[in-house]
Amino acid sequence: MAYNTQSSGADFLNDVERMAGEGFGKGEIAQRLGFKNTTTFSSWLVRASQKTGKPIPAFREGFKSNARLRVEAVEIRPRGRGQAFGVNIPQEPLERLGAKPGDTLSVTVGRRRIKLALARAGDAKAAPAAPRKPRLIKRRTGD
């Protein structure tokens, strides 16, 4: 579908609204309409919305959305002596994960969140190899 910059923008907005209603995301709609990137697509959307007075349609959330993420609040308490602490995780999220008593969890620590996943048999990381000796680089001279 080809649109020109001189059109009223109503056809463009109607097509975008139809595709958004079908469940396509912003990037998918931009690609189907022939835009090379979503920045250009967004500027066309804003311009068409200003010309027609119609609002920009809502798009399906992308994979980076936290809309479906359920956050469980847990309390961190000190355990024993020293700097050790523990977390009591409610049973329901672990059941959703498919964990059973005796299973091991792999823990991934990011800046703001801690991710728990069931550890599989092949997921265990091997011990790091011994450091290598640095190689000597021989350079030829122009003799």
Secondary structure, 3 states (H helix, E strand, C coil): CCCCCCCCCHHHHHHHHHHHHCCCCHHHHHHHCCCCCHHHHHHHHHHHHHHHCCCCCCCCCCCCCCCCCCCCCCCEEECCCCCCEEECCCHHHHHHHCCCCCCCEEEEECCCCEEEEECCHHHCCCCCCCCCCCCCCCCCCCC
